[in-house]
């Protein structure tokens, strides 16, 4: 087997990555960046820029459109990006994602629900319940937890976030093979790139 392909990925995918088939993970050298960088796009740009390898080393980017230069990074020689405008679309697929967004769903993944207070109170500056509820009411109709199948659904944490944000929550299961399919497609694309 040749040199492993570098996987530069958002930390929001780490738990799901660890459950992928061994044969796939053995083809990749995975490096996960803190998902909170999503809240600071310039810092995310810098972190990705630091990891991009020099040819002939190849890389896969496992990110949505989370930073100003993501498309530029995907055009880096020997680099491809997994298809999807964000982590939710990567997990659910385009059609289901669009349907839920049209309904006004606000999504939380397993890695982010564990950090919901940090996300809303610190990163978004919504430290007061009334402020958080007003903000969310303007942009969402429901809180959707994306159950990626790796751990039990954190009902108590979801209830606390739901209460704070003033949104009812519900669980949406994602197909467990979507991430695997996306990464295998990226590996195939890398092999087709001349």
N, C-alpha and C positions, 0 to 999 in steps of 0.2 A: 504494500500500500504506500502511496506517495505521501507527500506532506499534507497534513490536515488543513482543511479550509478554515480560516478564521471566521468565527461567528461573533459579530459585534451586536449585542442585543440589549433591549430595554429589560431592566430587572423585573418588570411586570410579568415576563414570560418564564422566569427562572424555574418556578415550581413545575410548570407544565413541561418544560424542557427536560427536567430530570426524570420524567416518566416516559419519555420517548424511547422507542426501541434501541437497544444497545448498538445494533449495526449502524444506525444513523448517527448516534452520538459519537461513535468511534471515528467517523469521517470528519468531525468538527472539533475545533478548539474554541470553546465558548468563553466569552468574556461579557459579563452583564454589567450594565451601567445603572446607577441608582435611578429608579423610575421618577423620583422627585425632580430630576433634571428637566423633565417635561414641562415643569412650571417655570423654568428659566432657559428658554430656547438658545440663547447665546452660549450659556455654559454647556448645554448639550452639544451644540456645534463643536465647541472646543474639545470636549471629551471624545467625540467621534473622530475628529481630525487627528487627535493624538494616537488613536488605535488603527487608523487606516494603514494597511501595509504597503510596502513598495513592491512593484512587480518583480519577480513573477509570482509572489505570494498572492493568493486569491482570498476574497472575503465575501461574506453575506451580511447584509444589514437587516436586522429584524426590528424594524421600527415603522411606524406610520409617518405621516407628514408632520412630525413633531418639532422640526427645527427649520429655520429659514433656508438652510443649504442642503437639505436631505436629498433633493434631486441631483444636486451637484456631486454629493458624496457617492450616490448610486452610479454616476457616470465615471467615477474613478476607475482607472484601468484594472481589470481583473476583479471588479466588484459588481454585485447585483443586490437588489433590495427585494425582500419579500413583498408581494403585492398586497396593498390595503392602505386606506387613508389613516387608519388608527388601529390600535390593538384589538378593539372590539370587532371591527370588520374582519381582521385577520382570523379571529376566532369563530365568528358567526357566518361569515360569507357576506357578500355584498347585498344580496336581496333581503335577507333577514335583518341586517343592520339598517338598511334604508327604511324598511317597514317600521321598525321600532323607533328610529329617529323621527320619522314622520308623526308618530304617536306622541312624541315629546319625552321619550325615555332618557333618563340620565343614568349612565352605567357605572358600576363599580366591579372591579375584578378582585379576586382573592387577595392579591398583594396590596391593593389600595384600600380595601375595606379594613384591613388591619391598621391602616394609617389614616383613616378618614378624618380624625380630629386634626391631625397635622395638616392634611390637605386643605380642609375648609377653614379652620381657625387660624392657622399660621400662614400657609401659602396664599390662600385667597383672601385673608383678612376678614373673615366672617366669624368673628369671635363672639357675637351676640346672636341668640336664637332668632330674634325678630328680624335682624339684618339678613341672616342666612335664609330664613323662610321667604322674605321678600325677594331676595336674589333668585332663589330657586323657582319661585312661583312665576317669575318672568320668563324662565327658560325651559322648564320641565314640568311634566305632569305626573311622573312616577320615577321611583328609584328602582333600577333593575340590577340585581346581583347576577353576574355571569358565573354560573357554576361550571367550572372546567373539569370537574370530576375527580379531583385529586384529594380532596379533604371534605370533612363534613361542613355543611353550610352553617356559618356563624350567626345563628338566629338572634342571639341577644345583642350582638354588635350591630347587626342590621336594624334591629328594632330601635336601638339608641340613635343610630344615624338617621333613620326614618323620622323619629320623633323630633330630633334637632332641626332637620331640614324641612319638616312639614310635608313630606311626600310619603305616600304609601309605597311599600317595597314589595317586589315579587322576585321570584327566582326564574332565570332563563338558563336552560342547559345548553351548553355548546357541544358540538360534535368533537369527540376527543381526537379524531384523526385529522382535523383541519390544519393544525400546526405542523404535524408530520408531513402532510401532503405539500404544504407551502415550502417547507425546507427542502424536501426532495426535489420539488420543481426548481427551486433556486440552484441546487447543485447541478441539475440537468442543464439549466440555462448557462451556468458557468462553464460547463464542458462544451457547450455549443458556441460560446464566445471565442472568436479567433483573436 
